[in-house]
Amino acid sequence: MIYVMLLAHLLGDYLLQFGYIARWKARSLVGVLVHGGIVTATTLVCAAFVSPAWWPYALLIGVTHTVIDMVRARLLHTSNPTWELVWYLLDQVAHLTVILGVVTVSNGNQPWTELAGMARSLADPRLLFYLIGYLLLAHPAWVLLRFTARGVWGPQAAPNLDQGEKYGPMLERVLIATCVLVGQFYLVPLVLLPRLLVPVRIQGRGVGVLVRPVNHWAERILGTLLALGIGLILRTMRSGS
């Protein structure tokens, strides 16, 4: 169940927290409650695939998530990049601690033999491990890298969450991890190259491709290292299975 709840957290707190919901959360408790409702619903749905009777514990996780977010929104709001990183990390530690605690107290690791059909496949720890790994490289990594780069090196190291590229770096991280997973390490530089280039410019009879300096260097380096690390972990897990 712990893998399922981690997957539910990544889905509800990141993938399904769209930009307008994040902005709504920042200015209104109603936005926090809407986000909490999405997290709770996602947690209940994910738990239902493994053990429908586990719904009270899933509801507890969702409600606690909402309370933590309300406290953060009301008392821990700041524009200082360093404190933004601190509160973000503490927020995630609190959420993950609640998940671990609830699963442990409830003895939520149900025997996989009790599952059948699609539910058994969806609850396969190996499949969940891959899903969690790739989800981490998407929205969660984007948020974590932005907060980390700005909190440690300052605003010049990464843009605000509502600025700069988002999906390009996500795709880049996913491709890097996949290259490592399948053992095609030599393709990693080719994945990194496109965002370093300015589109082809034709002037008169000349055709040229200009290399542009890397903006927000810390976010780029950390993202590449994260993708390489997750790719190696997934490759090691596949080799050991």
C-alpha positions in Angstrom: 0.0 0.0 0.0 2.9 2.4 0.6 3.7 2.4 -3.1 0.1 3.1 -4.0 -0.1 6.0 -1.5 3.2 7.5 -2.8 1.7 7.3 -6.3 -1.5 8.9 -5.2 0.5 11.8 -3.5 2.4 12.4 -6.8 -0.7 12.4 -8.8 -2.8 14.6 -6.5 -0.2 17.0 -5.2 1.6 17.5 -8.4 0.2 16.2 -11.7 -3.4 17.3 -10.9 -2.3 20.6 -9.2 -2.7 22.7 -12.3 -1.2 26.2 -12.5 -4.5 27.9 -11.9 -5.1 25.8 -8.8 -1.7 26.7 -7.4 -2.4 30.4 -7.9 -5.8 30.0 -6.4 -4.3 28.3 -3.3 -1.9 31.2 -2.9 -4.7 33.8 -2.6 -7.6 31.9 -1.1 -8.4 29.1 1.4 -11.1 28.0 -1.0 -8.3 27.1 -3.5 -6.6 25.1 -0.7 -9.8 23.2 0.0 -10.3 22.5 -3.7 -6.7 21.2 -4.0 -7.3 19.1 -0.8 -10.4 17.7 -2.3 -8.5 16.6 -5.4 -5.8 15.0 -3.3 -8.4 13.2 -1.2 -10.3 11.9 -4.2 -7.1 10.7 -5.9 -6.0 8.9 -2.7 -9.4 7.2 -2.4 -9.4 6.0 -6.0 -5.9 4.7 -5.8 -6.6 2.9 -2.5 -9.7 1.3 -4.0 -7.6 -0.5 -6.6 -5.8 -2.4 -3.8 -8.3 -2.6 -0.9 -11.7 -0.8 -1.0 -12.1 -1.4 2.7 -9.0 0.8 3.3 -11.0 4.0 2.4 -11.1 5.4 6.0 -7.3 5.5 6.1 -7.2 7.0 2.6 -9.7 9.7 3.7 -7.5 10.4 6.8 -4.5 11.0 4.5 -6.5 13.3 2.3 -8.0 15.4 5.1 -4.6 15.6 6.9 -3.0 16.8 3.6 -5.6 19.6 3.4 -5.0 20.7 7.0 -1.2 20.8 6.4 -1.7 22.9 3.3 -4.1 25.3 5.1 -1.5 25.8 7.9 1.2 26.5 5.3 -1.0 28.9 3.3 -2.1 30.9 6.4 1.1 31.0 8.5 4.1 30.1 6.4 3.8 32.2 3.2 6.9 34.0 2.2 8.6 35.6 -0.9 12.1 34.8 0.3 13.6 32.1 -2.0 15.5 30.4 0.8 12.5 30.2 3.1 10.3 29.1 0.2 12.6 26.1 -0.2 12.5 25.4 3.6 8.7 25.5 3.8 8.3 23.4 0.7 10.6 20.7 2.0 8.9 20.7 5.4 5.5 20.5 3.7 6.6 17.5 1.7 8.2 15.8 4.8 4.9 16.3 6.7 2.8 14.8 3.9 5.1 11.8 3.5 5.3 11.3 7.3 1.5 11.1 7.5 1.4 8.6 4.6 4.0 6.4 6.2 2.4 6.6 9.6 -1.1 5.8 8.4 0.1 2.9 6.3 2.2 1.5 9.2 -0.6 1.9 11.8 -3.2 0.4 9.6 -1.0 -2.5 8.5 -2.0 -1.4 5.0 0.4 -3.7 3.1 -2.4 -6.1 1.9 -1.4 -9.5 0.5 -1.0 -9.1 -3.3 -2.7 -12.6 -3.7 -6.0 -11.0 -2.6 -6.0 -8.9 -5.7 -7.4 -10.0 -9.1 -7.2 -9.0 -12.7 -6.4 -5.3 -13.4 -6.1 -4.5 -9.7 -3.2 -7.0 -9.3 -1.4 -5.5 -12.3 -1.8 -2.0 -11.1 -0.6 -2.9 -7.7 2.5 -4.7 -8.9 5.3 -3.0 -6.9 7.6 -3.0 -9.9 5.1 -1.2 -12.1 4.4 1.3 -9.4 8.1 1.9 -8.9 8.5 2.8 -12.6 5.4 5.0 -12.5 6.7 6.8 -9.4 10.2 7.3 -10.9 8.8 8.8 -14.1 6.3 10.9 -12.3 9.1 12.3 -10.1 10.8 13.5 -13.3 7.8 15.5 -14.3 5.9 18.0 -12.2 7.5 17.1 -8.8 11.0 17.6 -10.2 10.0 20.9 -11.8 8.8 22.2 -8.4 11.6 20.8 -6.4 14.4 22.0 -8.7 12.9 25.5 -8.9 12.7 25.8 -5.1 16.1 24.3 -4.6 18.0 26.3 -7.2 16.4 29.6 -6.0 16.7 28.8 -2.3 20.4 27.8 -2.5 21.8 30.0 -5.4 19.3 32.8 -5.6 16.7 34.0 -8.2 19.3 34.0 -11.0 19.6 30.2 -10.8 16.0 29.5 -11.7 12.8 31.4 -12.6 9.7 31.6 -10.5 7.2 28.7 -10.9 5.0 30.8 -13.2 7.8 31.7 -15.5 10.2 30.1 -17.9 10.1 26.7 -19.6 8.2 23.9 -18.0 7.3 21.0 -20.3 10.6 21.1 -22.3 12.8 20.4 -19.3 10.2 17.7 -18.1 10.5 15.9 -21.5 14.3 16.3 -21.4 14.5 14.6 -18.0 12.2 11.7 -19.1 14.3 11.1 -22.2 17.6 11.2 -20.3 16.2 8.7 -17.7 14.9 6.4 -20.5 18.3 6.5 -22.3 20.0 5.4 -19.1 17.3 2.8 -18.4 17.9 1.1 -21.8 21.6 1.5 -21.7 22.0 4.1 -24.5 24.2 6.5 -22.5 25.7 8.0 -25.6 22.3 9.6 -26.5 22.2 11.7 -23.3 24.3 14.6 -24.9 22.0 14.5 -27.9 19.0 15.0 -25.6 20.6 18.0 -23.9 21.7 19.6 -27.2 18.4 21.0 -28.6 17.7 23.5 -25.8 21.2 24.9 -26.2 20.5 25.9 -29.8 18.7 28.8 -31.3 16.5 27.9 -34.2 18.2 28.0 -37.6 18.5 31.5 -39.0 18.8 32.2 -42.7 20.4 35.6 -43.6 20.8 36.2 -47.3 22.5 33.1 -48.6 23.9 32.0 -45.3 22.4 29.4 -43.0 23.5 29.2 -39.4 22.7 27.6 -36.0 23.7 29.7 -33.0 24.6 28.3 -29.6 23.0 30.3 -26.8 24.3 30.4 -23.2 22.5 28.2 -20.7 20.0 30.3 -18.7 19.2 29.2 -15.1 22.3 26.9 -15.0 21.6 25.4 -11.5 18.2 24.2 -12.5 19.6 22.6 -15.7 22.4 20.8 -13.9 20.3 19.6 -11.0 17.6 18.3 -13.5 20.2 16.4 -15.5 21.7 14.8 -12.4 18.3 13.9 -11.1 17.3 12.2 -14.4 20.6 10.3 -14.5 20.1 9.1 -11.0 16.5 7.9 -11.4 17.5 6.3 -14.7 20.3 4.4 -12.9 18.0 3.3 -10.1 15.4 2.0 -12.5 18.1 0.2 -14.6 19.5 -1.4 -11.4 16.0 -2.5 -10.4 15.3 -4.0 -13.8 18.6 -5.8 -13.8 17.9 -7.3 -10.4 14.4 -8.5 -11.2 
